[in-house]
């Protein structure tokens, strides 16, 4: 049961990012890509868990922190100015999936059920990402200047907090 709950929780960071993404043409493909990545990275993590745990556990936290910082900075810069270059969403999906790798490393070392976690993470991420992308496009609140500024500041603060841990 903890594998299923963790798989669902692992999708929340991507859902939060996708709620801020209002102009996506291929919602289904992006959600499918993100769900697949949330299944592939844990699979790799389970197989290489013991061998690479020290190296990647340190780097995944740093990469996630850097990603959050730049996404937050981009939100701040683009809140009023729509001419700011946007980070391609397929790259955001890859970077946001790194955290599933580190979780699967620890699951692999604890000998928990990898298949249940991988399926749970992939399906939950696909479903919730697709829903978030649809909600973001229809919500006028999520498109507002103040919401983007607040979200950008929160992501930057979170990235600094994660880097310090």
C-alpha positions as protocol buffer text, in pm:
chain_id: "A"
residue {
  index: 1
  type: UNK
  ca { x: 0 y: 0 z: 0 }
}
residue {
  index: 2
  type: UNK
  ca { x: 283 y: 244 z: 75 }
}
residue {
  index: 3
  type: UNK
  ca { x: 414 y: 196 z: -278 }
}
residue {
  index: 4
  type: UNK
  ca { x: 81 y: 311 z: -424 }
}
residue {
  index: 5
  type: UNK
  ca { x: 55 y: 612 z: -195 }
}
residue {
  index: 6
  type: UNK
  ca { x: 414 y: 714 z: -269 }
}
residue {
  index: 7
  type: UNK
  ca { x: 356 y: 671 z: -643 }
}
residue {
  index: 8
  type: UNK
  ca { x: 60 y: 909 z: -627 }
}
residue {
  index: 9
  type: UNK
  ca { x: 249 y: 1159 z: -410 }
}
residue {
  index: 10
  type: UNK
  ca { x: 540 y: 1157 z: -657 }
}
residue {
  index: 11
  type: UNK
  ca { x: 309 y: 1303 z: -922 }
}
residue {
  index: 12
  type: UNK
  ca { x: 220 y: 1615 z: -722 }
}
residue {
  index: 13
  type: UNK
  ca { x: 527 y: 1818 z: -820 }
}
residue {
  index: 14
  type: UNK
  ca { x: 451 y: 1777 z: -1189 }
}
residue {
  index: 15
  type: UNK
  ca { x: 84 y: 1854 z: -1130 }
}
residue {
  index: 16
  type: UNK
  ca { x: 183 y: 2178 z: -956 }
}
residue {
  index: 17
  type: UNK
  ca { x: 403 y: 2274 z: -1251 }
}
residue {
  index: 18
  type: UNK
  ca { x: 137 y: 2185 z: -1506 }
}
residue {
  index: 19
  type: UNK
  ca { x: -129 y: 2389 z: -1325 }
}
residue {
  index: 20
  type: UNK
  ca { x: 81 y: 2692 z: -1419 }
}
residue {
  index: 21
  type: UNK
  ca { x: 109 y: 2585 z: -1782 }
}
residue {
  index: 22
  type: UNK
  ca { x: -181 y: 2740 z: -1967 }
}
residue {
  index: 23
  type: UNK
  ca { x: -95 y: 2703 z: -2337 }
}
residue {
  index: 24
  type: UNK
  ca { x: -35 y: 2338 z: -2421 }
}
residue {
  index: 25
  type: UNK
  ca { x: -156 y: 2196 z: -2750 }
}
residue {
  index: 26
  type: UNK
  ca { x: -84 y: 1825 z: -2699 }
}
residue {
  index: 27
  type: UNK
  ca { x: -205 y: 1775 z: -2344 }
}
residue {
  index: 28
  type: UNK
  ca { x: -253 y: 1402 z: -2386 }
}
residue {
  index: 29
  type: UNK
  ca { x: 96 y: 1347 z: -2531 }
}
residue {
  index: 30
  type: UNK
  ca { x: 263 y: 1561 z: -2265 }
}
residue {
  index: 31
  type: UNK
  ca { x: 78 y: 1380 z: -1986 }
}
residue {
  index: 32
  type: UNK
  ca { x: 163 y: 1044 z: -2145 }
}
residue {
  index: 33
  type: UNK
  ca { x: 532 y: 1144 z: -2177 }
}
residue {
  index: 34
  type: UNK
  ca { x: 542 y: 1260 z: -1815 }
}
residue {
  index: 35
  type: UNK
  ca { x: 368 y: 945 z: -1691 }
}
residue {
  index: 36
  type: UNK
  ca { x: 611 y: 728 z: -1887 }
}
residue {
  index: 37
  type: UNK
  ca { x: 907 y: 915 z: -1740 }
}
residue {
  index: 38
  type: UNK
  ca { x: 765 y: 869 z: -1391 }
}
residue {
  index: 39
  type: UNK
  ca { x: 767 y: 495 z: -1462 }
}
residue {
  index: 40
  type: UNK
  ca { x: 1104 y: 474 z: -1645 }
}
residue {
  index: 41
  type: UNK
  ca { x: 1312 y: 665 z: -1389 }
}
residue {
  index: 42
  type: UNK
  ca { x: 1201 y: 446 z: -1097 }
}
residue {
  index: 43
  type: UNK
  ca { x: 1268 y: 136 z: -1302 }
}
residue {
  index: 44
  type: UNK
  ca { x: 1624 y: 254 z: -1362 }
}
residue {
  index: 45
  type: UNK
  ca { x: 1650 y: 353 z: -997 }
}
residue {
  index: 46
  type: UNK
  ca { x: 1548 y: 11 z: -875 }
}
residue {
  index: 47
  type: UNK
  ca { x: 1807 y: -164 z: -1090 }
}
residue {
  index: 48
  type: UNK
  ca { x: 2095 y: 66 z: -1008 }
}
residue {
  index: 49
  type: UNK
  ca { x: 1993 y: 151 z: -652 }
}
residue {
  index: 50
  type: UNK
  ca { x: 2279 y: 7 z: -454 }
}
residue {
  index: 51
  type: UNK
  ca { x: 2548 y: 79 z: -711 }
}
residue {
  index: 52
  type: UNK
  ca { x: 2472 y: 446 z: -764 }
}
residue {
  index: 53
  type: UNK
  ca { x: 2276 y: 553 z: -456 }
}
residue {
  index: 54
  type: UNK
  ca { x: 2538 y: 785 z: -307 }
}
residue {
  index: 55
  type: UNK
  ca { x: 2606 y: 973 z: -630 }
}
residue {
  index: 56
  type: UNK
  ca { x: 2252 y: 1019 z: -758 }
}
residue {
  index: 57
  type: UNK
  ca { x: 2085 y: 1089 z: -426 }
}
residue {
  index: 58
  type: UNK
  ca { x: 2304 y: 1397 z: -392 }
}
residue {
  index: 59
  type: UNK
  ca { x: 2253 y: 1511 z: -751 }
}
residue {
  index: 60
  type: UNK
  ca { x: 1878 y: 1458 z: -778 }
}
residue {
  index: 61
  type: UNK
  ca { x: 1817 y: 1700 z: -491 }
}
residue {
  index: 62
  type: UNK
  ca { x: 2042 y: 1959 z: -651 }
}
residue {
  index: 63
  type: UNK
  ca { x: 1889 y: 1914 z: -997 }
}
residue {
  index: 64
  type: UNK
  ca { x: 1536 y: 1942 z: -856 }
}
residue {
  index: 65
  type: UNK
  ca { x: 1637 y: 2254 z: -664 }
}
residue {
  index: 66
  type: UNK
  ca { x: 1791 y: 2414 z: -973 }
}
residue {
  index: 67
  type: UNK
  ca { x: 1485 y: 2325 z: -1181 }
}
residue {
  index: 68
  type: UNK
  ca { x: 1247 y: 2477 z: -928 }
}
residue {
  index: 69
  type: UNK
  ca { x: 1459 y: 2791 z: -908 }
}
residue {
  index: 70
  type: UNK
  ca { x: 1460 y: 2849 z: -1283 }
}
residue {
  index: 71
  type: UNK
  ca { x: 1092 y: 2767 z: -1324 }
}
residue {
  index: 72
  type: UNK
  ca { x: 1017 y: 3014 z: -1044 }
}
residue {
  index: 73
  type: UNK
  ca { x: 1244 y: 3275 z: -1202 }
}
residue {
  index: 74
  type: UNK
  ca { x: 1076 y: 3221 z: -1538 }
}
residue {
  index: 75
  type: UNK
  ca { x: 735 y: 3270 z: -1379 }
}
residue {
  index: 76
  type: UNK
  ca { x: 848 y: 3595 z: -1218 }
}
residue {
  index: 77
  type: UNK
  ca { x: 996 y: 3726 z: -1542 }
}
residue {
  index: 78
  type: UNK
  ca { x: 704 y: 3624 z: -1758 }
}
residue {
  index: 79
  type: UNK
  ca { x: 429 y: 3738 z: -1521 }
}
residue {
  index: 80
  type: UNK
  ca { x: 393 y: 4072 z: -1701 }
}
residue {
  index: 81
  type: UNK
  ca { x: 608 y: 4010 z: -2010 }
}
residue {
  index: 82
  type: UNK
  ca { x: 501 y: 3724 z: -2236 }
}
residue {
  index: 83
  type: UNK
  ca { x: 816 y: 3758 z: -2451 }
}
residue {
  index: 84
  type: UNK
  ca { x: 1035 y: 3571 z: -2199 }
}
residue {
  index: 85
  type: UNK
  ca { x: 1162 y: 3245 z: -2350 }
}
residue {
  index: 86
  type: UNK
  ca { x: 983 y: 2944 z: -2209 }
}
residue {
  index: 87
  type: UNK
  ca { x: 1155 y: 2626 z: -2087 }
}
residue {
  index: 88
  type: UNK
  ca { x: 1033 y: 2348 z: -2319 }
}
residue {
  index: 89
  type: UNK
  ca { x: 781 y: 2131 z: -2135 }
}
residue {
  index: 90
  type: UNK
  ca { x: 941 y: 1804 z: -2239 }
}
residue {
  index: 91
  type: UNK
  ca { x: 1258 y: 1916 z: -2057 }
}
residue {
  index: 92
  type: UNK
  ca { x: 1055 y: 2020 z: -1752 }
}
residue {
  index: 93
  type: UNK
  ca { x: 894 y: 1675 z: -1755 }
}
residue {
  index: 94
  type: UNK
  ca { x: 1235 y: 1503 z: -1763 }
}
residue {
  index: 95
  type: UNK
  ca { x: 1380 y: 1714 z: -1484 }
}
residue {
  index: 96
  type: UNK
  ca { x: 1067 y: 1688 z: -1271 }
}
residue {
  index: 97
  type: UNK
  ca { x: 1086 y: 1309 z: -1300 }
}
residue {
  index: 98
  type: UNK
  ca { x: 1433 y: 1286 z: -1141 }
}
residue {
  index: 99
  type: UNK
  ca { x: 1279 y: 1276 z: -795 }
}
residue {
  index: 100
  type: UNK
  ca { x: 1112 y: 942 z: -872 }
}
residue {
  index: 101
  type: UNK
  ca { x: 1459 y: 804 z: -940 }
}
residue {
  index: 102
  type: UNK
  ca { x: 1584 y: 889 z: -591 }
}
residue {
  index: 103
  type: UNK
  ca { x: 1269 y: 750 z: -427 }
}
residue {
  index: 104
  type: UNK
  ca { x: 1304 y: 426 z: -619 }
}
residue {
  index: 105
  type: UNK
  ca { x: 1666 y: 396 z: -506 }
}
residue {
  index: 106
  type: UNK
  ca { x: 1554 y: 382 z: -145 }
}
residue {
  index: 107
  type: UNK
  ca { x: 1265 y: 152 z: -231 }
}
residue {
  index: 108
  type: UNK
  ca { x: 1508 y: -79 z: -408 }
}
residue {
  index: 109
  type: UNK
  ca { x: 1732 y: -93 z: -103 }
}
residue {
  index: 110
  type: UNK
  ca { x: 1429 y: -169 z: 118 }
}
residue {
  index: 111
  type: UNK
  ca { x: 1316 y: -449 z: -119 }
}
residue {
  index: 112
  type: UNK
  ca { x: 969 y: -302 z: -163 }
}
residue {
  index: 113
  type: UNK
  ca { x: 745 y: -394 z: -456 }
}
residue {
  index: 114
  type: UNK
  ca { x: 890 y: -212 z: -754 }
}
residue {
  index: 115
  type: UNK
  ca { x: 617 y: -307 z: -1001 }
}
residue {
  index: 116
  type: UNK
  ca { x: 343 y: -163 z: -782 }
}
residue {
  index: 117
  type: UNK
  ca { x: 534 y: 163 z: -730 }
}
residue {
  index: 118
  type: UNK
  ca { x: 627 y: 201 z: -1098 }
}
residue {
  index: 119
  type: UNK
  ca { x: 271 y: 144 z: -1220 }
}
residue {
  index: 120
  type: UNK
  ca { x: 129 y: 368 z: -948 }
}
residue {
  index: 121
  type: UNK
  ca { x: 373 y: 653 z: -1024 }
}
residue {
  index: 122
  type: UNK
  ca { x: 319 y: 629 z: -1401 }
}
residue {
  index: 123
  type: UNK
  ca { x: -60 y: 604 z: -1397 }
}
residue {
  index: 124
  type: UNK
  ca { x: -109 y: 867 z: -1126 }
}
residue {
  index: 125
  type: UNK
  ca { x: 126 y: 1110 z: -1299 }
}
residue {
  index: 126
  type: UNK
  ca { x: -42 y: 1064 z: -1636 }
}
residue {
  index: 127
  type: UNK
  ca { x: -393 y: 1103 z: -1494 }
}
residue {
  index: 128
  type: UNK
  ca { x: -321 y: 1398 z: -1266 }
}
residue {
  index: 129
  type: UNK
  ca { x: -100 y: 1575 z: -1524 }
}
residue {
  index: 130
  type: UNK
  ca { x: -369 y: 1549 z: -1789 }
}
residue {
  index: 131
  type: UNK
  ca { x: -629 y: 1685 z: -1546 }
}
residue {
  index: 132
  type: UNK
  ca { x: -396 y: 1969 z: -1437 }
}
residue {
  index: 133
  type: UNK
  ca { x: -326 y: 2069 z: -1797 }
}
residue {
  index: 134
  type: UNK
  ca { x: -699 y: 2089 z: -1873 }
}
residue {
  index: 135
  type: UNK
  ca { x: -776 y: 2281 z: -1554 }
}
residue {
  index: 136
  type: UNK
  ca { x: -492 y: 2527 z: -1613 }
}
residue {
  index: 137
  type: UNK
  ca { x: -618 y: 2618 z: -1957 }
}
residue {
  index: 138
  type: UNK
  ca { x: -974 y: 2681 z: -1840 }
}
residue {
  index: 139
  type: UNK
  ca { x: -897 y: 2869 z: -1518 }
}
residue {
  index: 140
  type: UNK
  ca { x: -866 y: 3245 z: -1541 }
}
residue {
  index: 141
  type: UNK
  ca { x: -725 y: 3261 z: -1186 }
}
residue {
  index: 142
  type: UNK
  ca { x: -420 y: 3054 z: -1283 }
}
residue {
  index: 143
  type: UNK
  ca { x: -348 y: 3292 z: -1572 }
}
residue {
  index: 144
  type: UNK
  ca { x: -341 y: 3603 z: -1352 }
}
residue {
  index: 145
  type: UNK
  ca { x: -32 y: 3815 z: -1291 }
}
residue {
  index: 146
  type: UNK
  ca { x: -53 y: 3789 z: -910 }
}
residue {
  index: 147
  type: UNK
  ca { x: -83 y: 3409 z: -914 }
}
residue {
  index: 148
  type: UNK
  ca { x: 222 y: 3377 z: -1139 }
}
residue {
  index: 149
  type: UNK
  ca { x: 424 y: 3612 z: -916 }
}
residue {
  index: 150
  type: UNK
  ca { x: 326 y: 3424 z: -600 }
}
residue {
  index: 151
  type: UNK
  ca { x: 395 y: 3086 z: -757 }
}
residue {
  index: 152
  type: UNK
  ca { x: 732 y: 3205 z: -889 }
}
residue {
  index: 153
  type: UNK
  ca { x: 837 y: 3336 z: -548 }
}
residue {
  index: 154
  type: UNK
  ca { x: 724 y: 3017 z: -375 }
}
residue {
  index: 155
  type: UNK
  ca { x: 917 y: 2799 z: -618 }
}
residue {
  index: 156
  type: UNK
  ca { x: 1233 y: 3007 z: -570 }
}
residue {
  index: 157
  type: UNK
  ca { x: 1201 y: 2990 z: -190 }
}
residue {
  index: 158
  type: UNK
  ca { x: 1136 y: 2615 z: -208 }
}
residue {
  index: 159
  type: UNK
  ca { x: 1439 y: 2564 z: -434 }
}
residue {
  index: 160
  type: UNK
  ca { x: 1666 y: 2749 z: -191 }
}
residue {
  index: 161
  type: UNK
  ca { x: 1528 y: 2547 z: 102 }
}
residue {
  index: 162
  type: UNK
  ca { x: 1584 y: 2219 z: -85 }
}
residue {
  index: 163
  type: UNK
  ca { x: 1939 y: 2318 z: -176 }
}
residue {
  index: 164
  type: UNK
  ca { x: 2024 y: 2384 z: 188 }
}
residue {
  index: 165
  type: UNK
  ca { x: 1896 y: 2044 z: 301 }
}
